[in-house]
Amino acid sequence: MGTETSGTETTGAETSGDVMVGTSGYSYADWVGPYYPPGTERKDFLPIYASEFNFVELNFSYYTQPQPRIFERMLSGTPETFHFCVKGHRSMTHEVGEHIASSTRAFRVGIEPLVRSSRLVSVLLQFPYSFHYTPESRKHLDRLSRLLEGLPLAFEFRNNEWQKDSVYATMRERGIALVSVDEPRLPRLPRPDETVTADRGYLRLHGRNKANWWKGTNTSRYDYLYSEQELADWVTRVNRIVRKVKLLLIAFNNHYKSQAVRNARTMRRMLVESGLERVE
């Protein structure tokens, strides 16, 4: 993936697409109190979350290959208007080896209930900072995209080597969405990007915790609450992006003590106030 040819920016529809705002994950013990009522049992987390939001990213599938029965349960416990993004298993993005074909087969079998119900909005493939722009890496993306063909794929790169017109052109050819990111302004991390490569857009906001980005845990790294001004800057960008897509997913990953929920609520309100009509 990523031959040295430049692509043309997707123009999209003349009117704005739909926007879904949600969070990266919902099943956090430290959300009990700040978000979930005190004493809430884990089995009740998703129904409560789905009563307010129409979209969630699922992260457990990165650590454990998904099983159909898990999604059957999730589907039966949420409204038909509720949708899921599923993160790809680490064997596809972080621990790549000769097992890639069997890993993708297992993943596809696991998410089949979501596909069948038309409630899968994206498969998120997040590649690590150590995944560099090399011939080997591009070959891996080529093979991976073919093995997962037919699914709504989104690629998130964690270093700026992949911010190339040639990469974007290939993603457009295959209908793979580029994930735009908001994260600390540190060397070699991707810069904010409004590029669109599919009829779906994807924005993930990780917070801007510079101090803990490299040395923090999966909790402390994302301990950050966006200010209204920081979100207002993204509202301006979103109003441009959404005119190029049919659907834009916005996921807040600053999950510590449900700060993601607070920011998702604010973002949704600000988008409506900016004049966007189809914000969920």
C-alpha positions as CSV (number, residue, x, y, z in Angstrom):
1,M,0.0,0.0,0.0
2,G,1.2,3.5,-0.8
3,T,2.7,3.6,-4.3
4,E,4.2,7.0,-5.1
5,T,1.1,8.3,-6.9
6,S,-1.0,11.2,-5.6
7,G,-4.7,11.0,-5.2
8,T,-7.5,13.6,-5.5
9,E,-9.3,14.7,-2.4
10,T,-12.7,13.2,-2.0
11,T,-15.3,15.9,-2.5
12,G,-18.3,14.0,-1.1
13,A,-21.9,15.2,-1.1
14,E,-23.0,18.8,-1.3
15,T,-24.9,18.4,2.0
16,S,-23.6,17.3,5.4
17,G,-23.5,13.7,6.4
18,D,-24.6,12.1,9.6
19,V,-22.4,12.4,12.8
20,M,-22.2,9.9,15.6
21,V,-20.5,10.9,18.8
22,G,-19.5,8.4,21.4
23,T,-16.6,7.1,23.5
24,S,-13.9,4.5,23.2
25,G,-15.2,1.8,25.5
26,Y,-18.0,1.9,28.1
27,S,-17.1,-0.7,30.6
28,Y,-14.9,1.0,33.1
29,A,-15.1,0.6,36.9
30,D,-14.1,4.2,37.5
31,W,-17.2,5.4,35.6
32,V,-19.3,4.2,38.4
33,G,-20.1,7.3,40.4
34,P,-19.1,9.9,37.8
35,Y,-21.3,8.4,35.1
36,Y,-23.1,5.2,36.1
37,P,-25.1,5.5,39.3
38,P,-23.4,4.2,42.4
39,G,-23.9,0.4,42.8
40,T,-24.4,-0.2,39.0
41,E,-23.5,-3.7,38.1
42,R,-21.2,-4.3,35.0
43,K,-24.0,-6.1,33.1
44,D,-26.0,-2.8,33.2
45,F,-23.3,-0.6,31.8
46,L,-24.1,-1.0,28.1
47,P,-27.9,-0.5,28.4
48,I,-27.3,2.7,30.4
49,Y,-24.7,3.9,27.9
50,A,-26.9,3.0,24.9
51,S,-29.7,5.1,26.4
52,E,-27.7,8.2,25.8
53,F,-25.3,7.4,22.9
54,N,-25.9,5.7,19.5
55,F,-22.3,4.5,18.9
56,V,-19.4,2.9,20.9
57,E,-15.9,1.6,20.1
58,L,-15.2,-1.8,21.5
59,N,-11.7,-2.4,22.6
60,F,-11.8,-5.8,24.2
61,S,-11.5,-7.4,20.7
62,Y,-7.9,-6.1,20.6
63,Y,-6.9,-8.3,23.5
64,T,-9.2,-11.3,22.9
65,Q,-10.6,-12.6,19.6
66,P,-14.3,-11.7,19.6
67,Q,-16.9,-14.4,19.9
68,P,-20.3,-14.3,18.2
69,R,-22.2,-15.0,21.5
70,I,-20.8,-11.8,23.0
71,F,-22.2,-9.7,20.2
72,E,-25.5,-11.5,20.2
73,R,-25.9,-10.5,23.8
74,M,-24.9,-6.9,23.0
75,L,-27.3,-6.7,20.1
76,S,-30.2,-8.0,22.2
77,G,-29.5,-5.5,25.0
78,T,-29.4,-2.4,22.9
79,P,-31.8,-0.5,20.5
80,E,-31.6,-1.3,16.8
81,T,-30.4,2.3,16.3
82,F,-27.3,1.6,18.3
83,H,-24.1,0.8,16.4
84,F,-20.7,-0.6,17.1
85,C,-17.1,-0.1,16.0
86,V,-14.8,-3.1,16.8
87,K,-11.1,-2.7,17.2
88,G,-9.0,-5.3,15.3
89,H,-7.2,-8.0,17.2
90,R,-3.6,-7.3,18.1
91,S,-2.5,-10.2,15.9
92,M,-3.5,-8.1,12.9
93,T,-1.8,-4.9,13.9
94,H,0.8,-5.3,16.7
95,E,1.9,-9.0,16.7
96,V,2.0,-9.6,13.0
97,G,3.2,-13.0,11.8
98,E,2.4,-16.0,9.5
99,H,-0.9,-16.5,11.4
100,I,-2.5,-13.4,9.8
101,A,-4.9,-15.4,7.6
102,S,-6.2,-17.5,10.4
103,S,-6.4,-14.5,12.7
104,T,-8.5,-12.5,10.2
105,R,-10.8,-15.5,9.6
106,A,-11.4,-15.9,13.4
107,F,-12.1,-12.2,13.7
108,R,-14.6,-12.2,10.8
109,V,-16.4,-15.2,12.3
110,G,-16.5,-13.4,15.7
111,I,-18.1,-10.2,14.4
112,E,-20.6,-11.9,12.1
113,P,-23.6,-11.0,14.2
114,L,-22.8,-7.3,13.9
115,V,-22.3,-7.6,10.2
116,R,-25.6,-9.6,9.7
117,S,-27.6,-7.1,11.7
118,S,-26.1,-4.1,9.8
119,R,-25.0,-2.5,13.1
120,L,-21.3,-2.6,12.5
121,V,-20.2,0.9,11.5
122,S,-16.4,0.3,11.4
123,V,-13.5,-2.1,12.0
124,L,-10.8,0.0,13.6
125,L,-7.2,-1.1,12.9
126,Q,-4.9,0.9,15.1
127,F,-1.2,0.5,14.2
128,P,1.5,1.2,16.8
129,Y,4.1,3.9,16.7
130,S,6.6,1.3,15.8
131,F,4.7,0.4,12.6
132,H,6.9,2.4,10.1
133,Y,6.4,3.3,6.5
134,T,8.4,0.4,5.0
135,P,7.9,-1.9,2.0
136,E,7.2,-4.8,4.5
137,S,4.6,-2.7,6.3
138,R,2.9,-1.6,3.1
139,K,2.8,-5.3,1.9
140,H,1.2,-6.2,5.3
141,L,-1.5,-3.5,4.8
142,D,-2.2,-4.7,1.3
143,R,-2.7,-8.3,2.5
144,L,-4.7,-7.3,5.5
145,S,-7.1,-5.1,3.5
146,R,-7.7,-8.0,1.1
147,L,-8.3,-10.5,3.9
148,L,-10.8,-8.1,5.5
149,E,-12.4,-7.0,2.2
150,G,-16.1,-6.2,2.4
151,L,-15.9,-4.8,5.9
152,P,-16.0,-1.1,6.7
153,L,-12.3,-0.6,7.5
154,A,-10.6,2.4,9.2
155,F,-6.8,2.7,9.6
156,E,-5.3,4.7,12.5
157,F,-1.5,5.4,12.2
158,R,0.4,6.4,15.3
159,N,3.4,8.1,13.5
160,N,3.4,10.7,10.9
161,E,5.4,8.7,8.3
162,W,2.0,7.5,6.9
163,Q,0.7,11.0,6.2
164,K,1.4,10.8,2.5
165,D,-0.7,11.4,-0.6
166,S,0.3,8.0,-1.9
167,V,-1.1,6.3,1.2
168,Y,-4.3,8.3,1.0
169,A,-4.7,7.5,-2.7
170,T,-4.5,3.7,-2.1
171,M,-6.9,4.0,0.8
172,R,-9.4,5.8,-1.4
173,E,-9.1,3.1,-4.1
174,R,-10.1,0.5,-1.5
175,G,-12.7,2.6,0.4
176,I,-10.7,2.5,3.7
177,A,-11.3,5.4,6.1
178,L,-8.4,7.4,7.5
179,V,-8.7,8.0,11.2
180,S,-7.9,11.6,12.1
181,V,-6.5,11.9,15.6
182,D,-6.2,14.5,18.3
183,E,-3.3,13.8,20.7
184,P,-0.4,15.5,22.3
185,R,1.7,17.7,20.0
186,L,4.9,15.6,20.2
187,P,7.6,14.9,17.6
188,R,6.7,12.3,14.9
189,L,3.1,11.9,16.1
190,P,0.5,12.5,13.4
191,R,-0.7,16.1,13.0
192,P,-4.4,16.9,12.9
193,D,-5.7,15.9,9.5
194,E,-9.0,16.6,7.7
195,T,-8.2,14.2,4.8
196,V,-11.1,12.0,3.8
197,T,-10.4,8.7,2.0
198,A,-13.9,7.0,2.1
199,D,-17.6,7.8,2.4
200,R,-17.1,7.5,6.2
201,G,-14.9,9.8,8.3
202,Y,-13.4,8.9,11.6
203,L,-12.1,11.2,14.4
204,R,-10.5,9.9,17.6
205,L,-9.7,12.3,20.4
206,H,-7.1,10.8,22.8
207,G,-6.4,13.8,25.0
208,R,-3.3,15.9,25.1
209,N,-1.5,14.5,28.2
210,K,2.1,15.1,27.1
211,A,3.6,14.1,30.4
212,N,2.2,10.6,30.4
213,W,2.0,9.9,26.7
214,W,5.2,7.8,26.5
215,K,5.6,6.7,30.1
216,G,2.0,6.4,31.3
217,T,-0.3,3.5,31.6
218,N,-3.4,2.8,29.5
219,T,-5.3,4.8,32.1
220,S,-2.9,7.7,33.0
221,R,-2.0,8.3,29.3
222,Y,-5.6,9.3,28.6
223,D,-6.2,11.3,31.7
224,Y,-7.3,14.6,30.1
225,L,-10.3,16.8,29.9
226,Y,-10.7,19.0,26.8
227,S,-11.6,22.6,27.3
228,E,-14.5,24.1,25.3
229,Q,-12.1,26.1,23.3
230,E,-10.1,23.0,22.3
231,L,-13.4,21.3,21.2
232,A,-14.5,24.5,19.4
233,D,-11.4,24.2,17.2
234,W,-12.5,20.7,16.2
235,V,-16.1,21.8,15.7
236,T,-14.8,24.1,12.9
237,R,-12.9,21.2,11.4
238,V,-15.8,18.7,11.7
239,N,-18.1,21.1,9.9
240,R,-15.7,20.9,6.9
241,I,-15.1,17.1,7.2
242,V,-18.7,16.2,7.4
243,R,-19.5,17.8,4.0
244,K,-17.2,15.2,2.4
245,V,-18.8,12.1,3.9
246,K,-22.0,10.2,4.5
247,L,-21.1,9.4,8.1
248,L,-18.6,10.8,10.5
249,L,-17.7,8.9,13.7
250,I,-16.3,10.8,16.6
251,A,-14.9,8.8,19.5
252,F,-13.4,10.2,22.7
253,N,-10.7,8.0,24.2
254,N,-9.9,10.2,27.2
255,H,-11.8,7.7,29.3
256,Y,-10.3,8.3,32.8
257,K,-13.2,8.8,35.3
258,S,-15.6,9.3,32.4
259,Q,-14.0,12.4,31.1
260,A,-14.8,11.1,27.6
261,V,-18.5,11.2,28.4
262,R,-18.3,14.8,29.5
263,N,-16.4,15.8,26.3
264,A,-18.7,13.8,24.1
265,R,-21.8,15.5,25.5
266,T,-20.1,18.9,25.0
267,M,-19.0,18.1,21.5
268,R,-22.5,16.9,20.5
269,R,-24.1,20.1,21.9
270,M,-21.6,22.4,20.2
271,L,-22.1,20.6,16.8
272,V,-25.8,21.1,17.0
273,E,-25.3,24.7,18.0
274,S,-23.0,25.2,15.0
275,G,-25.9,24.2,12.7
276,L,-25.4,20.5,12.0
277,E,-28.7,18.8,11.9
278,R,-28.0,15.1,11.9
279,V,-25.9,14.7,15.1
280,E,-26.5,11.6,17.3
